[in-house]
């Protein structure tokens, strides 16, 4: 599974998948969780939002969008698994909400790049 996504606007590699950039040990651990495969697409979209959105409201929107996409992914599971993965979705949401500031710059990083 690739944890890389290229921004079409600037060509930067902006997606590392599950976990924050610069936290390789944590990322390796998180990649082994069952939820990391289910929430991979939500994580890629979240990384792109962190790359493109601006201001505190942009971070809030990116984080809420991340939660919505993870909850939507849970709908594909049988009912007895859905609850467990919904709990994990909220865990991930609260992690980015309270600890994601380090990885969100609040500016469009594509500005001025070709």
Backbone as a printed PyTorch tensor [residue, N CA C, xyz], in Angstrom:
tensor([[[  0.8530,  -1.1820,   0.0000],
         [  0.0000,   0.0000,   0.0000],
         [  0.8930,   1.2380,   0.0000]],

        [[  0.6000,   2.1610,  -0.8630],
         [  1.3870,   3.3850,  -0.9740],
         [  0.8370,   4.4580,  -0.0390]],

        [[  1.7130,   5.0880,   0.6880],
         [  1.3230,   6.1970,   1.5530],
         [  1.8230,   7.5060,   0.9810]],

        [[  1.7350,   7.6240,  -0.3320],
         [  2.2260,   8.8070,  -1.0080],
         [  1.1820,   9.2900,  -2.0000]],

        [[  0.9860,  10.5710,  -2.0510],
         [  0.0590,  11.1670,  -3.0120],
         [  0.6830,  12.4820,  -3.4600]],

        [[  0.7320,  12.7100,  -4.7510],
         [  1.3430,  13.9090,  -5.3040],
         [  0.2670,  14.9690,  -5.5070]],

        [[  0.5440,  16.1920,  -5.0390],
         [ -0.3760,  17.3060,  -5.2360],
         [ -0.3430,  17.6920,  -6.7120]],

        [[ -1.4940,  17.6950,  -7.3870],
         [ -1.5010,  18.0390,  -8.8150],
         [ -1.1300,  19.4980,  -9.0830]],

        [[ -1.2840,  20.3660,  -8.0870],
         [ -0.9870,  21.7900,  -8.2870],
         [  0.5010,  22.1010,  -8.2130]],

        [[  1.1920,  21.4900,  -7.2470],
         [  2.5890,  21.8790,  -7.0420],
         [  3.5770,  20.7330,  -7.1940]],

        [[  3.0850,  19.4970,  -7.2790],
         [  3.9750,  18.3630,  -7.4520],
         [  4.6150,  17.8540,  -6.1740]],

        [[  4.2440,  18.4190,  -5.0260],
         [  4.8090,  17.9560,  -3.7620],
         [  4.1460,  16.6560,  -3.3180]],

        [[  4.9350,  15.8260,  -2.6510],
         [  4.4160,  14.6110,  -2.0410],
         [  3.7860,  15.0360,  -0.7110]],

        [[  2.4550,  15.0770,  -0.6600],
         [  1.7810,  15.6690,   0.4990],
         [  1.0910,  14.6580,   1.4010]],

        [[  1.0170,  13.4150,   1.0000],
         [  0.2690,  12.4370,   1.7870],
         [  1.1800,  11.3350,   2.2850]],

        [[  1.1660,  11.1310,   3.5750],
         [  1.9320,  10.0290,   4.1410],
         [  1.0150,   8.9420,   4.6840]],

        [[ -0.2850,   9.0810,   4.4630],
         [ -1.2190,   8.0670,   4.9300],
         [ -1.5740,   8.2580,   6.3840]],

        [[ -1.4350,   7.2270,   7.1720],
         [ -1.8330,   7.2520,   8.5760],
         [ -0.6830,   7.7950,   9.4110]],

        [[ -0.9560,   8.8030,  10.2420],
         [  0.0580,   9.3610,  11.1340],
         [  0.6490,  10.6410,  10.5880]],

        [[  1.3720,  11.3430,  11.4340],
         [  1.9520,  12.6260,  11.0620],
         [  3.3220,  12.4970,  10.4370]],

        [[  3.6220,  13.4440,   9.5660],
         [  4.9420,  13.4880,   8.9430],
         [  5.9820,  13.7280,  10.0310]],

        [[  7.0680,  12.9810,   9.9800],
         [  8.1290,  13.1570,  10.9650],
         [  7.9450,  12.3090,  12.2130]],

        [[  6.9660,  11.4020,  12.2030],
         [  6.7560,  10.5060,  13.3440],
         [  6.7910,   9.0600,  12.8420]],

        [[  7.9530,   8.6000,  12.3390],
         [  8.0110,   7.2910,  11.6860],
         [  7.6600,   6.1140,  12.5910]],

        [[  8.0650,   6.1570,  13.8540],
         [  7.7400,   5.0380,  14.7530],
         [  6.2430,   4.9350,  14.9850]],

        [[  5.6140,   6.0760,  15.2380],
         [  4.1670,   6.0900,  15.4400],
         [  3.4500,   5.6690,  14.1660]],

        [[  3.8940,   6.1570,  13.0310],
         [  3.2760,   5.8000,  11.7520],
         [  3.3470,   4.2970,  11.5030]],

        [[  4.5000,   3.7080,  11.7970],
         [  4.6670,   2.2680,  11.5830],
         [  3.6960,   1.4900,  12.4700]],

        [[  3.5520,   1.9180,  13.7030],
         [  2.6050,   1.2720,  14.6150],
         [  1.1690,   1.4350,  14.1120]],

        [[  0.8150,   2.6520,  13.7120],
         [ -0.5480,   2.9230,  13.2520],
         [ -0.8930,   2.1490,  11.9850]],

        [[  0.0870,   1.9190,  11.1250],
         [ -0.1570,   1.1950,   9.8740],
         [ -0.5850,  -0.2440,  10.1110]],

        [[ -0.2900,  -0.7810,  11.2860],
         [ -0.6500,  -2.1670,  11.5910],
         [ -2.0310,  -2.2970,  12.2280]],

        [[ -2.6740,  -1.1820,  12.5220],
         [ -4.0240,  -1.2430,  13.0700],
         [ -5.0090,  -1.6090,  11.9560]],

        [[ -6.0170,  -2.4050,  12.2660],
         [ -7.0100,  -2.7470,  11.2380],
         [ -7.7000,  -1.5120,  10.6450]],

        [[ -7.8410,  -0.4770,  11.4420],
         [ -8.5300,   0.7210,  10.9510],
         [ -7.7080,   1.4830,   9.9220]],

        [[ -6.3930,   1.2860,   9.8840],
         [ -5.5700,   2.0700,   8.9580],
         [ -5.9180,   1.7520,   7.5030]],

        [[ -6.2730,   0.5150,   7.2160],
         [ -6.6530,   0.1650,   5.8430],
         [ -8.0360,   0.7150,   5.5170]],

        [[ -8.9410,   0.6220,   6.4620],
         [-10.3000,   1.1210,   6.2470],
         [-10.3100,   2.6360,   6.0740]],

        [[ -9.4680,   3.3290,   6.8280],
         [ -9.4710,   4.7930,   6.8400],
         [ -8.3960,   5.4050,   5.9420]],

        [[ -7.7490,   4.5950,   5.1150],
         [ -6.6570,   5.1140,   4.2810],
         [ -7.1170,   6.2590,   3.3850]],

        [[ -8.2260,   6.0780,   2.6610],
         [ -8.6860,   7.1290,   1.7500],
         [ -9.0450,   8.4000,   2.5080]],

        [[ -9.6650,   8.2590,   3.6620],
         [ -9.9920,   9.4230,   4.4880],
         [ -8.7100,  10.1390,   4.9230]],

        [[ -7.6620,   9.3730,   5.1970],
         [ -6.3860,   9.9620,   5.6160],
         [ -5.7150,  10.7220,   4.4730]],

        [[ -5.7880,  10.1770,   3.2710],
         [ -5.2040,  10.8480,   2.1100],
         [ -5.9250,  12.1750,   1.8660]],

        [[ -7.2460,  12.1450,   1.9080],
         [ -8.0220,  13.3810,   1.7240],
         [ -7.6800,  14.3820,   2.8280]],

        [[ -7.5280,  13.9020,   4.0500],
         [ -7.1780,  14.7720,   5.1820],
         [ -5.8130,  15.4170,   4.9670]],

        [[ -4.8430,  14.6350,   4.4910],
         [ -3.5110,  15.1900,   4.2220],
         [ -3.5740,  16.2720,   3.1470]],

        [[ -4.3610,  16.0320,   2.1040],
         [ -4.5000,  17.0360,   1.0400],
         [ -5.1630,  18.3000,   1.5870]],

        [[ -6.1700,  18.1350,   2.4340],
         [ -6.8300,  19.3000,   3.0480],
         [ -5.8540,  20.0840,   3.9110]],

        [[ -5.0090,  19.3840,   4.6800],
         [ -4.0100,  20.0740,   5.4920],
         [ -3.0290,  20.8290,   4.5970]],

        [[ -2.7910,  20.3120,   3.4150],
         [ -1.8630,  20.9400,   2.4630],
         [ -2.4790,  22.1840,   1.8210]],

        [[ -3.7830,  22.1570,   1.5780],
         [ -4.4230,  23.2200,   0.7920],
         [ -5.1980,  24.2670,   1.5960]],

        [[ -5.7800,  23.8770,   2.7280],
         [ -6.6730,  24.7880,   3.4540],
         [ -5.8970,  25.8570,   4.2090]],

        [[ -6.6120,  26.9330,   4.5350],
         [ -5.9870,  28.0700,   5.2090],
         [ -6.7000,  28.3700,   6.5250]],

        [[ -5.9620,  28.8920,   7.4990],
         [ -6.5230,  29.3830,   8.7450],
         [ -7.0340,  28.2850,   9.6750]],

        [[ -7.4320,  28.7180,  10.8790],
         [ -7.9510,  27.7770,  11.8740],
         [ -9.2380,  27.1240,  11.4100]],

        [[-10.0600,  27.8840,  10.6880],
         [-11.3090,  27.2990,  10.1830],
         [-11.0130,  26.2170,   9.1470]],

        [[ -9.9130,  26.3480,   8.4120],
         [ -9.5100,  25.3330,   7.4510],
         [ -9.1290,  24.0290,   8.1360]],

        [[ -8.4060,  24.1390,   9.2560],
         [ -8.0450,  22.9390,  10.0160],
         [ -9.2970,  22.2770,  10.5680]],

        [[-10.1890,  23.0800,  11.1260],
         [-11.4370,  22.5390,  11.6840],
         [-12.2270,  21.8090,  10.5910]],

        [[-12.3170,  22.4180,   9.4210],
         [-13.0320,  21.8020,   8.3080],
         [-12.3450,  20.5110,   7.8620]],

        [[-11.0270,  20.5270,   7.7640],
         [-10.2850,  19.3250,   7.3690],
         [-10.5120,  18.1950,   8.3650]],

        [[-10.4830,  18.5180,   9.6600],
         [-10.6540,  17.4970,  10.6900],
         [-12.0810,  16.9390,  10.6950]],

        [[-13.0720,  17.8140,  10.5350],
         [-14.4670,  17.3410,  10.4830],
         [-14.7200,  16.5100,   9.2290]],

        [[-14.1140,  16.9130,   8.1220],
         [-14.2270,  16.1400,   6.8910],
         [-13.5850,  14.7630,   7.0690]],

        [[-12.4740,  14.7030,   7.7710],
         [-11.7920,  13.4490,   8.0810],
         [-12.7370,  12.5270,   8.8610]],

        [[-13.3830,  13.0710,   9.8860],
         [-14.3290,  12.2830,  10.6820],
         [-15.4780,  11.7810,   9.8120]],

        [[-16.0500,  12.6590,   9.0110],
         [-17.1770,  12.2670,   8.1500],
         [-16.7720,  11.1570,   7.1810]],

        [[-15.5890,  11.2490,   6.5980],
         [-15.1280,  10.2240,   5.6580],
         [-14.8550,   8.8930,   6.3570]],

        [[-14.3310,   8.9480,   7.5740],
         [-14.1020,   7.7070,   8.3100],
         [-15.4320,   7.0550,   8.6910]],

        [[-16.3860,   7.8530,   9.1470],
         [-17.6980,   7.3030,   9.5090],
         [-18.3960,   6.7160,   8.2850]],

        [[-18.2230,   7.3480,   7.1530],
         [-18.7960,   6.8220,   5.9060],
         [-18.1600,   5.4730,   5.5560]],

        [[-16.8620,   5.3480,   5.7510],
         [-16.1740,   4.0760,   5.4940],
         [-16.7020,   2.9690,   6.4200]],

        [[-17.0630,   3.3320,   7.6290],
         [-17.5930,   2.3520,   8.5880],
         [-18.9140,   1.7560,   8.1210]],

        [[-19.6560,   2.4940,   7.3270],
         [-20.9640,   2.0260,   6.8440],
         [-20.8340,   0.7720,   5.9660]],

        [[-19.6430,   0.5380,   5.4140],
         [-19.4430,  -0.6210,   4.5420],
         [-19.2470,  -1.9180,   5.3340]],

        [[-19.1560,  -1.8040,   6.6530],
         [-18.8840,  -2.9650,   7.4950],
         [-20.1740,  -3.5910,   8.0160]],

        [[-20.1130,  -4.8710,   8.3890],
         [-21.2650,  -5.4710,   9.0670],
         [-21.5330,  -4.7280,  10.3750]],

        [[-22.7740,  -4.7500,  10.8200],
         [-23.1810,  -3.9630,  11.9890],
         [-22.3320,  -4.2530,  13.2190]],

        [[-21.9220,  -5.4990,  13.4070],
         [-21.1650,  -5.8650,  14.6070],
         [-19.7250,  -5.3490,  14.5780]],

        [[-19.2150,  -4.9840,  13.4070],
         [-17.8880,  -4.3760,  13.3110],
         [-17.9880,  -2.8530,  13.2290]],

        [[-19.0890,  -2.3740,  12.7160],
         [-19.2420,  -0.9350,  12.5000],
         [-19.0510,  -0.1450,  13.7810]],

        [[-19.6620,  -0.5880,  14.8770],
         [-19.5470,   0.1580,  16.1470],
         [-18.0850,   0.2940,  16.5690]],

        [[-17.3470,  -0.8030,  16.5280],
         [-15.9430,  -0.7850,  16.9520],
         [-15.1230,   0.1910,  16.1030]],

        [[-15.3440,   0.1710,  14.8020],
         [-14.5830,   1.0550,  13.9280],
         [-15.0470,   2.5100,  14.0470]],

        [[-16.3050,   2.7380,  14.3880],
         [-16.7710,   4.1070,  14.6440],
         [-16.0400,   4.6890,  15.8580]],

        [[-15.8330,   3.8680,  16.8780],
         [-15.0680,   4.3100,  18.0520],
         [-13.6500,   4.6970,  17.6340]],

        [[-13.0400,   3.9070,  16.7690],
         [-11.6960,   4.2140,  16.2860],
         [-11.6780,   5.4800,  15.4260]],

        [[-12.7550,   5.6980,  14.6770],
         [-12.8520,   6.9220,  13.8740],
         [-12.8490,   8.1460,  14.7870]],

        [[-13.6140,   8.0950,  15.8670],
         [-13.6260,   9.2200,  16.8090],
         [-12.2880,   9.3720,  17.5050]],

        [[-11.6160,   8.2710,  17.8010],
         [-10.2730,   8.3400,  18.3950],
         [ -9.3330,   9.0920,  17.4560]],

        [[ -9.3820,   8.7380,  16.1630],
         [ -8.5210,   9.4020,  15.1810],
         [ -8.8820,  10.8780,  15.0330]],

        [[-10.1740,  11.1640,  15.0360],
         [-10.6200,  12.5550,  14.9170],
         [-10.1000,  13.3880,  16.0850]],

        [[-10.2520,  12.8840,  17.3040],
         [ -9.7840,  13.6450,  18.4640],
         [ -8.2690,  13.7820,  18.4610]],

        [[ -7.5700,  12.7940,  17.9230],
         [ -6.1060,  12.8900,  17.8360],
         [ -5.6980,  14.0340,  16.9130]],

        [[ -6.3290,  14.1410,  15.7290],
         [ -5.9540,  15.2360,  14.8290],
         [ -6.4910,  16.5750,  15.3260]],

        [[ -7.6350,  16.5530,  15.9820],
         [ -8.2070,  17.8040,  16.4890],
         [ -7.2960,  18.4260,  17.5490]],

        [[ -6.8050,  17.6130,  18.4610],
         [ -6.0240,  18.1530,  19.5750],
         [ -4.5130,  18.1150,  19.3620]],

        [[ -4.0170,  17.2470,  18.4870],
         [ -2.5690,  17.1350,  18.3010],
         [ -2.1180,  17.4120,  16.8700]],

        [[ -3.0510,  17.7440,  15.9730],
         [ -2.7050,  17.9520,  14.5720],
         [ -2.1490,  19.3250,  14.2430]],

        [[ -2.1610,  20.2470,  15.2050],
         [ -1.6620,  21.6070,  14.9380],
         [ -0.2310,  21.6010,  14.4230]],

        [[  0.5700,  20.6720,  14.9110],
         [  1.9770,  20.5800,  14.5160],
         [  2.1190,  20.3240,  13.0130]],

        [[  1.1120,  19.6860,  12.4210],
         [  1.1960,  19.2830,  11.0230],
         [  0.3740,  20.1710,  10.0980]],

        [[ -0.3360,  21.1220,  10.6780],
         [ -1.1770,  22.0250,   9.8810],
         [ -0.5610,  23.4120,   9.9230]],

        [[ -0.2700,  23.9630,   8.7530],
         [  0.4010,  25.2590,   8.7000],
         [ -0.5550,  26.4190,   8.4930]],

        [[ -1.7870,  26.1350,   8.0780],
         [ -2.7810,  27.1890,   7.9210],
         [ -2.5820,  28.0830,   6.7150]],

        [[ -1.7680,  27.6330,   5.7890],
         [ -1.5650,  28.3810,   4.5470],
         [ -1.5870,  27.3840,   3.3940]],

        [[ -1.9190,  27.8920,   2.2230],
         [ -1.8770,  27.0640,   1.0240],
         [ -0.4070,  26.8770,   0.6530]],

        [[  0.1300,  25.7070,   0.8510],
         [  1.5520,  25.4550,   0.5980],
         [  1.8740,  25.4040,  -0.8940]],

        [[  0.8490,  25.4150,  -1.7310],
         [  1.0930,  25.4070,  -3.1830],
         [  1.4030,  26.7910,  -3.7170]],

        [[  1.1210,  27.8540,  -2.9650],
         [  1.3270,  29.2190,  -3.4440],
         [  2.7700,  29.4160,  -3.9020]],

        [[  2.8870,  29.9310,  -5.0840],
         [  4.2140,  30.2690,  -5.5840],
         [  5.0070,  29.0800,  -6.1220]],

        [[  4.4170,  27.9040,  -6.1600],
         [  5.1370,  26.7340,  -6.6520],
         [  4.6260,  26.3520,  -8.0220]],

        [[  5.4750,  25.7630,  -8.7930],
         [  5.0790,  25.2970, -10.1270],
         [  5.2600,  23.8120, -10.2000]]])
